[in-house]
Amino acid sequence: MLRSPVVLSCIVLLCLCNHTFANEKDQVKLQLKWNTQFQFAGYYAALEKGFYAEQGIELTILQPNFIKSTADLVLDGEAEFGVADSSLVLSRLNNKKVVVLAAIFQHSPAMLLTKKADNILGPFELAGKNVARRPIESDAAVTAMLEVEHVNLSNINEVYYTRDDLGLLSDDVDAMTVYSTDQPFLYHELGIATHLINPLNYGIDFYGDMLFTSEALLRENPDVAMRFKAASIKGWRYAFDHTEEVIDWLKNKYGADKSIEHLRFEARATKEMVLPDLVEIGSFNPDRFERIANIYIGQNSELEGRELTGIDYRYHTNSVISALWVKWIIIIAAVLGALLVLFIFLSKRLRTLVNERTKALQRTKLDLQHYVDIVNKNIIISTVNIDNYITDVSQAFLDISKYSREELIGQHHSIIRHPDMAATIYEKMWETIHRGASWKGELKCLAKDGSVFWVEVVMEPDHDEHGNVIGCTSIRHDISDKKRIEKLSETDHLTGLFNRAKIDTFFNLEMQKFYRYRQDVSVVMCDIDNFKTVNDMYGHQLGDNVLIEVARVLSSNIREVDIVGRWGGEEFMIICPSQDIQGAMALAEKLRMCIAASEFPELGKVTASFGVTTSKIDEDETRESIVKRADEALYIAKQLGRNRVIHS
């Protein structure tokens, strides 16, 4: 009679497992946004190498539809997955339920291309010019650059984009939207010198190609979405590791209409956009989506208050994970119920089965030790006593810190503290632990070899049998890649200074202090004299070297509280918190003399002009009014002969 419940429980368990794992292959479609080329190599590699098949997926890749956007095609059910750029943020703000699964391109390759001979070097020189632009789905970064730079679009003659890669050769086109990974190669082959107007240089750092799906599919079939994402990322890794093999498929099997050399150029340029050696392929930061959304909202107030949260697939999968836990709890409960009944049945024959049970317990012990070893190798854990001396660490902690166990046990935990981290952070941390509460936060740490790593930390107090705090155990998560991505998004790639978007953020914070406390904030605008002549006579490479050296001089000669960044082109801005006009003038004069005294290889001497102003106690004072006064002072300095400091 006791065997019936055992059999019944096992049948329930088998049914649940069969339902979970015995699914047939899922047939899905991927909608591309452009013709077959290396831009989509990862998906073709995953298809060719069977990575989708391994995940139980049968894939059809759809060529581009130039009538409807990729987002609309996916939302209308014509494809389950699609590839699009940061215009997905705008789609989400417009209540289109798209969800990003992976950001493949960490930077957007969409730029404006001009002929070098036409001397169109920036957005402001497009006035009165004929510009061929793609639809916003492939042109989001360029659109944002023009709007953020306040370029009057009515002054630009937009011409029809024919998808002709050599459209710039037409007399009717002065500039056109291109992908830096693609069209520049054709003009180089023809010997035509060109210039790229890169939105990144104007503080617009959008994601490029992203893999996305619909919210409906993610909620109904989350496992399909996650398996498709995993196979796609594996395909991209394979594409970068086997470039020549993938190029051969694209050309000879999948009908790419580019030459082998063109595809090789595209592969190299694509790798610079994806950054596979620096960033985990597919990773993205939700905060960066918010910054992109703020740019769109700043240009269209009707988007204010729209919901963006659901664009991140992780927002939806949390509830799915909870459901899976419930499912597995049911399975585990069924297993435990079966084991309980089985234990009652077997207890009557316990004496004859002692040896067998002993062996089973030994196997269980080995399994538990195996799991402990897995945790030790993969989870960054440390334990300290009440005086913050290390008593135990995991192997993962040793791996990331580069220390041996003998070098850490008994040492004060500050051995990995980075000098950039303020002492007040650690004081607050230990105060929290000594109260018996948990502490969470992000810490910058220093490894034995001098390398830097960032961790997200959860610290839990340890107690004795009387409830007294005797130390704490910390679990860390390596977020170094996340911090590198954040730095990339706020740094000018040439000079290493803050970019314009980051300078705007600092400026807004200082203006809030000014409005609230009437705390002075001064602004210094710096412009390299005759920089266009340097580029024209010596070339852009030497011009770039001048920008790098001037940036070094500026950053080396300001106060710790001052903020310096590249404002655009050869122009720099320095924000001086709590500084009056006399102090700001003195700083500008010091910087002017330092630049004038510097040696520039092949050029000799370079000078710069400065415009200085400070905030005024005026109800109409704004960030824009301060910048305008600084610009006017800089203009006067230029008019009076350059290499001087003028205040307004």
TAZICOR-V8973 format. One record per residue. RES is the residue in one letter. SS is DSSP state (H for helix, E for strand, - for the rest). OMEGA is omega in whole degrees, 0 to 359 (none if undefined). D_LAST is the distance of its C-alpha to the last C-alpha in Angstrom with 2 decimals. Layout:
res ss omega d_last
RES SS OMEGA D_LAST
RES SS OMEGA D_LAST
//
This chain:
res ss omega d_last
M - 183 97.54
L H 183 94.57
R H 183 93.80
S H 178 92.81
P H 179 89.52
V H 180 88.61
V H 181 89.25
L H 180 87.40
S H 180 84.28
C H 178 84.30
I H 178 84.65
V H 180 81.60
L H 180 79.59
L H 179 80.68
C H 180 79.80
L H 180 76.29
C H 179 75.77
N H 180 77.22
H H 184 74.94
T H 193 71.93
F H 189 72.70
A - 180 75.13
N - 173 72.83
E - 180 73.25
K - 178 70.48
D E 179 67.61
Q E 182 66.97
V E 179 63.29
K E 176 61.13
L E 181 57.73
Q E 175 55.64
L - 179 53.55
K - 179 50.52
W - 183 51.23
N - 182 54.22
T - 177 55.95
Q - 185 53.89
F H 176 52.72
Q H 182 49.98
F H 187 52.85
A H 184 54.90
G H 182 55.09
Y H 177 56.93
Y H 178 59.39
A H 179 60.00
A H 178 60.75
L H 184 63.13
E H 183 64.81
K - 176 65.29
G - 181 66.61
F H 176 63.87
Y H 180 63.89
A H 177 67.69
E H 180 67.59
Q - 179 65.57
G - 184 68.14
I E 172 66.02
E E 191 67.11
L E 168 64.06
T E 179 63.64
I E 182 60.45
L E 176 59.42
Q - 189 57.72
P - 173 54.60
N - 187 54.83
F - 178 52.29
I - 179 52.99
K - 177 52.16
S - 178 49.49
T H 180 50.78
A H 181 49.74
D H 179 51.84
L H 179 54.77
V H 182 54.88
L H 178 54.46
D - 176 57.19
G - 179 59.55
E - 174 59.92
A - 179 58.82
E - 182 58.53
F E 180 55.60
G E 176 52.80
V E 178 49.94
A E 182 46.49
D - 186 42.83
S - 172 40.06
S H 175 40.87
L H 177 43.36
V H 178 40.56
L H 177 39.99
S H 180 43.77
R H 178 44.02
L H 178 41.30
N - 174 43.42
N - 173 46.41
K - 192 48.15
K - 174 49.91
V E 182 49.13
V E 180 49.16
V E 176 47.73
L E 182 50.31
A E 174 48.56
A E 182 45.34
I - 179 46.76
F - 180 43.62
Q - 174 40.85
H - 179 38.34
S - 176 38.56
P - 181 39.73
A E 181 38.67
M E 174 36.22
L E 180 35.61
L E 176 37.44
T E 174 36.65
K E 183 38.34
K H 182 36.48
A H 181 37.39
D H 175 35.44
N - 174 32.14
I - 190 31.05
L - 183 29.10
G - 184 27.21
P H 186 27.29
F H 181 24.90
E H 178 27.34
L H 181 30.16
A - 179 29.36
G - 183 32.56
K - 177 34.47
N E 185 37.74
V E 177 37.47
A E 184 40.62
R - 177 39.94
R - 171 42.48
P - 187 43.19
I H 180 40.76
E H 179 43.40
S H 190 42.62
D - 188 39.06
A H 183 37.32
A H 180 34.73
V H 178 33.84
T H 180 33.60
A H 179 31.27
M H 181 29.01
L H 183 28.71
E H 180 28.05
V H 178 25.53
E - 176 23.55
H - 175 23.80
V - 181 25.88
N - 185 27.49
L H 179 31.14
S H 179 32.36
N H 180 30.96
I - 178 33.14
N E 180 36.84
E E 181 38.68
V E 185 42.11
Y - 180 45.16
Y - 187 45.31
T - 185 48.84
R - 175 48.80
D - 183 49.40
D - 180 47.97
L - 181 47.74
G H 182 46.12
L H 179 43.21
L H 179 45.74
S - 177 46.11
D - 182 44.43
D - 182 43.47
V - 176 41.30
D - 180 37.98
A E 180 37.17
M E 176 39.31
T E 177 39.33
V E 168 41.34
Y E 181 42.20
S - 179 41.03
T - 192 44.45
D - 193 46.37
Q - 180 45.55
P H 180 43.61
F H 183 47.00
L H 181 48.59
Y H 177 46.04
H H 179 46.33
E H 180 50.10
L - 180 49.72
G - 181 47.51
I - 179 44.52
A - 182 41.13
T E 178 38.92
H E 178 35.52
L E 173 34.95
I E 189 31.87
N - 178 32.10
P H 180 30.67
L H 180 30.56
N H 180 27.66
Y H 174 25.63
G - 180 26.57
I - 181 29.80
D - 180 32.68
F - 168 35.66
Y - 173 39.24
G - 183 41.43
D - 177 45.15
M E 174 46.43
L E 182 50.03
F E 175 50.49
T E 178 53.23
S E 177 53.75
E H 181 53.67
A H 180 57.24
L H 183 58.58
L H 180 56.85
R H 184 58.43
E H 184 61.85
N - 183 62.15
P H 181 59.66
D H 177 61.96
V H 180 61.90
A H 182 58.09
M H 178 57.95
R H 179 60.71
F H 178 59.05
K H 182 55.73
A H 180 57.54
A H 181 59.48
S H 180 56.41
I H 176 54.41
K H 177 57.54
G H 179 57.70
W H 177 54.13
R H 180 54.95
Y H 182 58.06
A H 180 56.20
F H 180 53.80
D H 183 56.73
H - 188 59.02
T H 184 56.74
E H 178 59.36
E H 181 62.00
V H 178 59.71
I H 179 58.64
D H 177 62.36
W H 185 62.95
L H 184 60.04
K H 192 61.24
N H 181 65.00
K - 186 65.63
Y - 167 62.79
G - 176 62.14
A - 186 58.59
D - 179 58.07
K - 175 55.93
S - 178 57.20
I H 180 57.77
E H 177 54.93
H H 179 52.59
L H 176 53.59
R H 176 53.05
F H 181 49.51
E H 179 48.92
A H 180 50.41
R H 182 48.09
A H 178 44.98
T H 179 46.21
K H 178 46.63
E H 177 42.94
M H 184 42.11
V H 180 44.74
L - 185 44.14
P - 180 47.73
D - 182 47.61
L - 186 44.55
V - 175 44.86
E - 184 48.07
I - 177 48.85
G E 184 48.21
S - 177 46.05
F - 183 43.06
N - 179 40.63
P H 179 40.59
D H 179 37.01
R H 174 35.99
F H 179 37.79
E H 179 35.71
R H 178 32.45
I H 179 33.93
A H 181 35.03
N H 177 31.59
I H 178 30.27
Y H 182 33.12
I H 179 32.66
G H 180 28.96
Q H 181 30.13
N - 185 33.17
S H 180 33.09
E H 179 36.88
L H 182 37.25
E - 177 35.77
G - 179 38.46
R - 185 40.71
E - 178 42.79
L - 189 42.03
T H 187 44.06
G H 180 47.20
I H 180 45.71
D E 184 46.57
Y H 183 50.32
R H 178 50.49
Y H 183 49.77
H H 186 53.10
T H 177 55.14
N H 180 54.93
S H 178 57.38
V H 179 59.46
I H 178 59.69
S H 179 60.89
A H 178 63.55
L H 177 64.64
W H 179 64.96
V H 181 67.21
K H 181 69.25
W H 176 69.69
I H 178 70.50
I H 180 73.30
I H 181 74.49
I H 179 74.37
A H 178 76.12
A H 179 78.81
V H 181 79.19
L H 178 79.41
G H 179 81.91
A H 180 84.00
L H 180 83.87
L H 179 84.86
V H 180 87.89
L H 179 88.69
F H 178 88.52
I H 180 91.04
F H 184 93.30
L H 182 93.10
S H 179 93.54
K - 180 97.28
R - 188 97.58
L H 186 95.21
R H 183 97.81
T H 184 98.52
L H 184 94.84
V H 183 93.54
N H 180 93.13
E H 180 91.29
R H 178 88.90
T H 178 88.25
K H 179 87.24
A H 178 84.97
L H 178 83.26
Q H 177 82.77
R H 179 81.15
T H 178 78.85
K H 178 77.88
L H 178 77.04
D H 179 74.95
L H 178 73.04
Q H 177 72.43
H H 179 71.21
Y H 176 68.62
V H 179 67.59
D H 178 67.14
I H 178 64.97
V H 182 62.70
N H 184 62.64
K H 192 61.59
N H 181 58.97
I - 183 57.44
I E 186 55.05
I E 171 56.62
S E 176 56.58
T E 178 58.31
V E 176 57.40
N E 185 59.16
I - 179 57.82
D - 175 56.28
N - 173 54.43
Y E 187 56.74
I E 177 57.66
T E 179 61.22
D E 176 61.31
V E 176 59.29
S - 177 60.07
Q H 178 60.41
A H 176 57.29
F H 178 55.35
L H 182 56.78
D H 185 55.86
I H 182 52.16
S H 180 51.76
K - 177 53.84
Y - 170 55.82
S - 180 59.60
R H 181 61.27
E H 181 62.50
E H 184 58.99
L H 184 57.69
I - 181 60.55
G - 179 60.20
Q - 175 56.60
H E 186 53.74
H H 178 51.83
S H 179 48.57
I H 179 49.97
I H 181 48.08
R E 177 44.92
H - 183 41.72
P - 179 39.37
D - 183 36.41
M - 183 38.15
A - 180 37.21
A H 182 40.16
T H 179 39.53
I H 181 40.54
Y H 177 43.93
E H 178 44.40
K H 181 43.99
M H 184 46.28
W H 174 49.14
E H 179 48.80
T H 181 49.41
I H 181 52.38
H H 175 53.98
R - 182 53.89
G - 181 56.00
A - 177 53.36
S - 176 52.12
W E 178 48.69
K E 178 46.87
G E 179 43.72
E E 183 42.27
L E 172 42.44
K E 188 41.22
C E 183 44.17
L E 178 45.13
A - 182 48.38
K - 183 50.65
D - 178 49.58
G - 178 45.87
S - 184 45.16
V E 172 43.11
F E 179 44.43
W E 177 43.27
V E 169 45.79
E E 192 46.01
V E 167 48.21
V E 182 50.66
M E 180 52.19
E E 180 55.35
P E 174 56.95
D E 183 60.54
H E 172 63.08
D - 184 66.43
E - 179 69.53
H - 179 68.42
G - 179 65.03
N - 178 63.09
V E 181 60.09
I E 181 61.18
G E 178 58.40
C E 175 56.79
T E 183 57.04
S E 173 53.98
I E 185 53.93
R E 175 51.08
H E 183 49.96
D E 180 48.23
I - 182 44.86
S H 179 43.50
D H 179 43.43
K H 181 41.52
K H 178 38.82
R H 179 38.69
I H 179 38.20
E H 180 35.36
K H 178 33.63
L H 185 34.22
S H 183 32.67
E H 185 29.31
T E 172 29.07
D - 189 27.98
H - 182 31.37
L - 188 30.28
T - 184 27.87
G - 177 29.10
L - 173 25.61
F E 176 24.91
N - 187 24.77
R H 180 22.36
A H 180 24.66
K H 177 24.73
I H 178 20.96
D H 179 20.84
T H 178 23.51
F H 182 21.71
F H 179 18.48
N H 179 20.76
L H 180 22.41
E H 178 19.31
M H 176 18.26
Q H 176 21.85
K H 180 21.52
F H 181 18.41
Y H 186 20.35
R H 187 23.49
Y H 185 22.62
R - 180 19.08
Q - 184 18.46
D - 169 14.89
V E 181 13.77
S E 181 10.93
V E 176 10.48
V E 175 10.62
M E 182 11.45
C E 180 14.06
D E 180 16.02
I E 183 19.25
D - 173 19.61
N - 184 22.60
F H 178 23.79
K H 178 25.75
T H 178 27.68
V H 180 28.61
N H 183 30.03
D H 185 31.81
M H 188 33.35
Y H 180 34.10
G - 185 34.31
H H 179 32.61
Q H 177 34.37
L H 176 32.74
G H 177 29.39
D H 179 29.96
N H 178 30.78
V H 179 27.47
L H 181 25.63
I H 182 27.92
E H 178 27.40
V H 178 23.58
A H 178 23.82
R H 180 26.23
V H 181 24.07
L H 184 21.06
S H 182 23.41
S H 188 25.28
N - 176 22.48
I - 177 20.61
R - 178 21.82
E - 183 24.58
V - 181 22.55
D - 181 19.65
I E 180 20.13
V E 179 19.70
G E 178 20.86
R E 184 21.21
W E 180 19.05
G E 179 21.17
G - 179 22.75
E - 184 21.15
E E 181 17.84
F E 176 17.35
M E 175 15.32
I E 176 15.38
I E 184 15.34
C E 180 15.37
P E 176 17.41
S - 181 17.57
Q - 178 14.85
D - 186 12.44
I H 181 9.19
Q H 179 11.68
G H 180 13.89
A H 177 11.53
M H 180 10.47
A H 178 14.23
L H 181 15.16
A H 180 13.15
E H 177 14.74
K H 180 18.04
L H 179 17.94
R H 181 17.20
M H 179 20.19
C H 178 22.35
I H 182 22.01
A H 182 22.69
A H 183 25.69
S - 178 27.17
E - 180 30.17
F E 182 30.45
P - 179 34.12
E - 180 35.04
L - 186 31.53
G E 183 31.07
K - 175 27.41
V - 179 24.36
T - 179 20.72
A E 177 17.47
S E 186 13.87
F E 171 10.97
G E 187 7.51
V E 173 6.29
T E 177 5.21
T E 184 8.08
S - 180 10.45
K - 178 11.02
I - 186 14.66
D - 184 15.14
E - 179 18.18
D - 182 16.48
E - 179 13.98
T - 176 15.11
R H 182 14.71
E H 181 14.17
S H 178 11.33
I H 180 9.45
V H 180 10.55
K H 179 9.69
R H 179 5.89
A H 177 6.59
D H 180 9.12
E H 178 7.45
A H 178 5.48
L H 179 9.05
Y H 179 10.74
I H 178 9.59
A H 177 10.74
K H 182 13.88
Q H 182 14.46
L - 174 14.37
G - 178 17.08
R - 179 15.99
N - 179 16.58
R - 180 13.45
V E 178 10.29
I E 177 6.87
H E 180 3.78
S - none 0.00
//
